[in-house]
Amino acid sequence: MKSYIVGGAVRDRLLGLPVKDRDWVVVGATPQAMLAKGFRPVGKDFPVFLHPRTQEEYALARTERKVGRGYHGFTFHAAPDVTLEEDLIRRDLTINAIAEDDDGTLIDPYGGVADLRAGVLRHVSPAFAEDPVRILRLARFAARFGFAVAPETMALMRQMVANGEVDALVAERVWQELAKGLMTDNPSCMLLVLRECGALARLLPEVDALFGVPQRADYHPEIDTGDHVLRVLDYAAANAQPLAVRFACLMHDLGKALTPAEILPRHIGHEPRGEAPLLALCERLRVPAECRDLARITLLNHTKVHTAFSLRPDTVQRLLRDCDALRRPERFAQMLAACLADARGRLNFESCDYPQADYLAAMLAAAASVDAGAVARDCHDKKAIPLAVDAARLAALTACKQAWPHPAA
């Protein structure tokens, strides 16, 4: 029986990155032998055990065979005669198929160290094509590490898409990998890899449809809507925004793919046109409500935010109401962060002033400063209380707007 550290722990150490979790593979062992040493079984599909002291995962060396479509279409064989090389060859990428023994010696039968040095993502064997999740993982690694995809691996992924493998992916796994990729430093890289192999059109057709859609060059020197959305997303990532904000950035212009051709490159009315595709995407991928709801209010209201200084106080009040801002001020602040990313996610606009965010935050504070309870107590007609509270808040908004310095000042 011999144990080796494998996978991400070895890869990240070689890259000089923090190692969070260590996974082990055990060669020459049986489940009975692991139990005898005090390991606790946790694997459902194949033998995985927790170390009795460190609680790290130890998996018996195994081979696998494709028996059906999708992520779960595999059978596994674990036995004492399965070699380390046989276990490593079933892994997705060469950079994840490196093992390290207890004295620090690397076992690298498939050239993973060389690919790490070259910054290349390359599949270990043709078996890569048997698991469509690997396309998403590779795209995520491209975003995380900034690595290029080997030409032969890109060709294999294109073939997988053409064969319909990605259509068998379960929604939860797609969202899981997408969310991880969105939280990298360069999430646009993930989406570009998915687009290059054709998977974006299968998994996120609403986003894929944005590429090639023109915008007005005076507002969007980058012109292409897909390019703009990726810039917005990367700006949010560069400013360490949470997942919900990044997802809202990715979704905010979905309606531009549905703009009638005769009015291009203008996009009048793209905000409401984007709501149906957004909700369809969120339902299909079972996107968490927090991400869905922030994306929805951002999609519907980002143009109003951009033009905040031209809005009348009663229009601002309606905006706050539509966003449920008084009850959800944190979410409103996240929407403003997404709108800031939208404003700066444009060619040559990366450092533009955006006083609209501070202005609307101040307008919300003004509306929230109204003591609704005091207004209610002073109102003799109880049926008139809602109108009285609205009037008081509108007065506060009007005063705030009048006191706010002109944005050009």
C-alpha positions in Angstrom: 0.0 0.0 0.0 1.4 3.4 -1.0 -0.2 6.9 -0.9 0.4 9.8 -3.2 -0.8 13.4 -3.2 -2.5 14.1 -6.5 -4.4 16.7 -8.6 -4.9 20.3 -7.6 -2.7 20.2 -4.5 0.4 19.3 -6.6 -0.5 21.6 -9.4 -1.1 24.6 -7.1 2.1 24.0 -5.2 4.1 23.9 -8.4 2.5 27.2 -9.4 3.3 28.8 -6.1 -0.3 29.1 -5.1 -1.8 28.4 -1.7 -2.8 24.7 -1.3 -6.2 24.5 0.4 -7.1 20.8 0.2 -5.0 17.8 -0.4 -6.4 14.7 -2.1 -4.6 11.4 -2.0 -4.7 8.2 -4.2 -3.8 4.9 -2.6 -2.2 2.2 -4.7 -2.2 -1.5 -3.7 -5.0 -1.3 -1.2 -8.4 -2.8 -0.6 -11.4 -1.3 1.1 -10.9 -3.8 3.9 -7.3 -2.7 4.4 -8.4 0.9 4.6 -11.0 0.2 7.2 -8.5 -1.8 9.2 -6.3 1.3 9.4 -9.2 3.4 10.8 -10.2 5.2 7.6 -13.8 6.1 7.3 -15.7 5.4 4.0 -17.5 8.3 2.4 -17.6 7.5 -1.3 -20.8 6.6 -2.9 -19.8 5.7 -6.5 -16.2 4.5 -5.8 -14.0 3.8 -2.7 -13.1 7.1 -1.0 -12.1 7.3 2.7 -11.3 10.0 5.2 -8.1 9.8 7.2 -8.8 9.1 10.8 -6.7 12.1 12.0 -6.4 14.7 9.2 -9.8 14.0 7.6 -8.2 14.4 4.2 -9.7 12.3 1.3 -7.9 9.1 0.2 -9.3 7.4 -2.9 -8.3 3.9 -4.0 -6.5 3.9 -7.4 -9.1 3.2 -10.0 -10.0 3.0 -13.7 -13.2 4.0 -15.3 -15.3 3.0 -18.2 -17.9 5.1 -20.1 -21.3 3.3 -20.2 -23.8 6.2 -20.8 -24.1 9.9 -21.6 -23.4 12.7 -19.3 -21.6 13.2 -16.1 -22.9 10.1 -14.4 -22.4 7.7 -17.2 -19.4 5.8 -15.8 -18.5 2.6 -14.0 -15.4 2.4 -11.9 -13.0 -0.4 -11.1 -10.8 -0.1 -8.0 -8.4 -3.0 -7.1 -4.9 -3.5 -5.6 -3.5 -4.1 -9.1 -4.5 -0.7 -10.5 -1.4 1.3 -11.0 -0.7 5.0 -10.3 -0.3 5.6 -14.0 -3.6 4.0 -14.8 -5.3 6.2 -12.2 -3.7 9.3 -13.5 -4.6 8.7 -17.1 -8.3 8.9 -16.4 -7.9 12.5 -15.2 -8.9 15.5 -17.3 -5.8 17.6 -17.9 -2.1 16.9 -17.8 -1.6 19.6 -15.2 -4.0 17.7 -12.9 -2.3 14.3 -13.6 0.8 14.8 -11.5 1.4 12.9 -8.3 3.8 13.4 -5.5 5.1 10.7 -3.1 5.9 11.2 0.6 9.5 12.3 -0.1 8.4 15.0 -2.6 9.3 13.1 -5.7 7.0 14.0 -8.7 5.4 11.3 -10.8 4.5 12.9 -14.1 3.9 10.3 -16.8 1.9 12.6 -19.1 3.9 15.8 -19.2 2.0 18.0 -16.8 5.0 19.8 -15.4 6.0 20.9 -18.9 2.5 22.1 -19.6 2.4 24.0 -16.3 5.6 25.8 -17.3 4.3 26.6 -20.8 0.8 27.7 -19.5 -1.0 25.1 -21.6 -4.2 23.2 -20.9 -4.0 19.8 -22.6 -6.1 16.7 -22.2 -4.4 13.6 -20.8 -6.1 11.0 -23.1 -9.0 10.7 -25.5 -11.1 9.7 -22.5 -11.5 13.5 -21.9 -14.3 13.4 -24.4 -16.3 11.0 -22.2 -17.2 13.6 -19.5 -18.7 16.9 -20.7 -18.1 18.6 -17.4 -14.5 18.7 -18.4 -15.2 21.4 -20.9 -16.5 23.6 -18.2 -13.6 22.8 -15.9 -11.1 23.5 -18.6 -12.7 26.9 -19.3 -12.7 27.7 -15.6 -9.0 26.8 -15.4 -8.2 29.0 -18.4 -9.8 31.9 -16.5 -8.2 31.1 -13.2 -4.6 30.6 -14.5 -4.6 32.5 -17.8 -3.5 29.4 -19.6 -4.0 28.7 -23.3 -5.8 25.7 -24.6 -3.8 23.2 -26.7 -5.1 23.1 -30.3 -5.8 19.4 -30.1 -7.8 19.8 -26.9 -9.9 22.6 -28.5 -10.5 20.4 -31.5 -11.7 17.6 -29.2 -14.0 19.9 -27.3 -15.5 21.1 -30.5 -16.2 17.5 -31.4 -17.8 16.8 -28.0 -20.1 19.8 -28.6 -21.0 18.6 -32.1 -21.7 15.1 -30.7 -24.2 16.6 -28.2 -22.3 15.6 -25.0 -22.8 19.1 -23.4 -26.6 18.7 -23.9 -26.5 15.9 -21.3 -25.1 18.1 -18.5 -27.3 18.6 -15.5 -28.2 22.2 -14.6 -26.7 22.1 -11.1 -23.3 21.1 -12.4 -23.3 23.8 -15.1 -24.2 26.5 -12.6 -21.6 25.2 -10.2 -18.8 25.4 -12.7 -20.1 28.7 -14.1 -20.2 30.3 -10.7 -16.7 29.2 -9.9 -15.5 30.6 -13.2 -17.3 33.9 -12.7 -15.4 34.3 -9.4 -11.9 34.1 -11.1 -9.8 37.2 -11.8 -10.5 37.0 -15.6 -14.0 35.4 -16.0 -14.2 36.6 -19.6 -11.5 34.1 -20.5 -13.9 31.2 -19.4 -16.7 32.5 -21.7 -14.3 33.0 -24.6 -13.1 29.4 -24.4 -16.7 28.2 -24.2 -17.6 30.3 -27.2 -14.6 29.1 -29.2 -15.5 25.4 -28.8 -19.2 26.0 -29.3 -20.4 25.2 -25.8 -21.5 28.7 -25.0 -24.2 28.5 -27.7 -25.4 25.3 -26.1 -25.3 26.3 -22.5 -25.8 30.0 -22.5 -27.4 30.8 -25.9 -28.8 34.1 -24.6 -25.2 35.3 -23.9 -23.7 33.8 -27.1 -26.3 35.7 -29.1 -24.8 39.1 -28.0 -21.6 38.6 -30.0 -21.8 40.4 -33.3 -24.6 42.7 -32.2 -23.5 46.3 -32.9 -23.9 49.3 -30.5 -23.5 53.0 -31.1 -19.8 53.8 -31.3 -20.1 57.1 -29.4 -21.4 55.2 -26.3 -19.6 52.0 -27.0 -16.3 52.4 -28.9 -15.9 48.6 -28.6 -19.1 48.3 -30.7 -19.7 44.6 -30.2 -22.2 43.9 -27.4 -20.6 40.6 -26.5 -17.2 42.3 -26.1 -18.8 45.0 -24.0 -20.4 42.4 -21.6 -17.1 40.7 -21.1 -15.4 44.0 -20.3 -18.2 44.8 -17.7 -17.7 41.3 -16.2 -14.0 41.7 -15.9 -14.3 45.2 -14.4 -16.5 43.7 -11.7 -14.0 40.9 -11.1 -11.1 43.4 -10.9 -13.0 45.2 -8.2 -13.7 42.0 -6.2 -17.4 42.1 -6.6 -19.5 39.2 -5.3 -21.0 36.5 -7.4 -24.4 38.1 -7.7 -22.9 41.3 -9.0 -20.8 39.5 -11.6 -23.8 37.5 -12.8 -25.8 40.7 -13.1 -23.0 42.2 -15.2 -23.1 39.2 -17.5 -26.9 39.3 -17.9 -27.5 43.1 -18.0 -27.7 43.5 -21.8 -29.4 40.3 -22.8 -32.2 42.3 -24.5 -29.8 43.7 -27.1 -29.7 40.4 -28.8 -33.4 40.9 -29.5 -33.3 44.5 -30.8 -35.1 44.8 -34.2 -32.5 44.9 -37.0 -34.0 48.1 -38.5 -33.2 50.2 -35.4 -29.6 49.0 -34.9 -27.1 50.1 -33.6 -29.6 51.8 -31.2 -31.2 49.6 -28.6 -34.4 51.4 -27.6 -36.4 49.2 -25.2 -33.7 46.6 -24.8 -34.2 46.5 -21.0 -37.7 45.0 -20.9 -36.9 42.7 -23.9 -34.2 41.1 -21.8 -36.4 40.0 -18.9 -37.9 36.9 -20.5 -34.5 35.4 -21.7 -33.0 36.2 -18.3 -35.8 34.4 -16.4 -35.6 31.5 -18.9 -31.9 31.1 -18.4 -32.2 31.3 -14.6 -34.9 28.7 -14.5 -33.0 26.4 -16.9 -29.8 26.5 -14.8 -31.6 26.8 -11.5 -29.7 30.0 -10.7 -30.0 31.0 -7.0 -32.7 33.5 -6.2 -30.1 36.1 -5.0 -28.3 36.1 -8.3 -31.5 36.0 -10.4 -33.2 38.9 -8.6 -30.2 41.2 -8.7 -29.7 40.4 -12.4 -33.3 41.2 -13.0 -33.4 44.6 -11.4 -30.1 45.5 -13.0 -31.3 44.5 -16.4 -34.5 46.4 -16.1 -33.1 49.6 -14.5 -29.5 50.1 -15.5 -30.4 52.8 -18.1 -32.4 54.7 -15.5 -29.4 54.6 -13.2 -27.1 55.9 -16.0 -29.5 58.8 -16.6 -30.2 59.4 -12.9 -29.5 63.2 -12.9 -32.2 63.7 -15.5 -34.9 61.8 -13.6 -37.6 63.7 -11.7 -37.8 62.9 -8.0 -41.0 61.0 -8.5 -39.3 58.8 -11.1 -36.5 58.2 -8.7 -39.1 57.2 -6.1 -40.6 54.7 -8.5 -37.1 53.3 -9.2 -36.5 52.8 -5.5 -39.9 51.1 -5.2 -39.3 48.9 -8.3 -36.0 47.8 -6.8 -37.5 47.4 -3.3 -34.6 49.5 -2.2 -35.9 50.7 1.2 -36.2 47.1 2.3 -33.2 45.8 0.4 -30.6 48.6 0.5 -27.7 46.2 0.2 -29.1 44.8 -3.0 -29.6 48.3 -4.3 -26.0 49.1 -3.6 -25.0 45.9 -5.5 -27.1 47.1 -8.5 -25.3 50.4 -8.4 -22.0 48.5 -8.4 -23.1 46.6 -11.5 -24.1 49.8 -13.2 -20.7 51.3 -12.4 -19.1 48.3 -14.1 -21.4 48.8 -17.1 -20.4 52.4 -17.4 -16.7 51.6 -17.2 -16.7 48.3 -19.1 -16.3 50.1 -22.4 -13.3 50.8 -24.5 -11.6 54.1 -23.4 -14.2 54.5 -20.6 -12.4 52.4 -18.0 -11.8 55.4 -15.6 -14.8 57.6 -16.4 -16.5 59.5 -13.6 -19.8 57.9 -12.4 -21.4 60.2 -9.8 -24.7 58.6 -10.5 -23.9 55.8 -8.0 -23.3 58.3 -5.1 -26.2 60.4 -6.1 -28.7 57.5 -6.0 -27.2 56.2 -2.8 -27.9 59.6 -1.3 -31.4 59.7 -2.7 -32.1 56.3 -1.1 -30.7 57.6 2.2 -33.0 60.6 1.9 -36.1 58.5 1.3 -35.1 56.2 4.2 -34.7 59.1 6.6 -38.4 59.7 6.5 -40.0 58.5 9.8 -43.0 56.6 8.4 -44.3 56.0 11.9 -44.3 59.6 12.8 -46.1 60.4 9.5 -48.7 57.8 10.3 -49.3 59.1 13.8 -49.9 62.6 12.4 -52.4 61.3 9.7 -56.0 61.3 10.9 -57.3 59.3 8.0 -55.6 55.9 8.3 -56.5 55.1 4.7 -54.4 58.0 3.6 -51.2 56.9 5.5 -49.5 55.3 2.4 -50.1 58.4 0.4 -48.8 60.6 3.2 -45.7 58.5 3.6 -45.1 58.6 -0.2 -45.5 62.4 -0.2 -43.0 62.8 2.7 -40.5 60.7 0.9 -41.0 62.5 -2.3 -40.4 65.8 -0.5 -37.1 64.4 0.9 -36.1 63.2 -2.6 -36.9 66.6 -4.0 -34.8 68.3 -1.3 -31.9 65.9 -1.9 -32.0 66.5 -5.7 -32.0 70.3 -5.2 -29.1 70.2 -2.8 -27.0 67.8 -4.8 -24.2 69.6 -6.8 -24.4 69.5 -10.6 -22.6 66.4 -11.9 -20.3 68.6 -14.0 -19.2 70.6 -11.0 
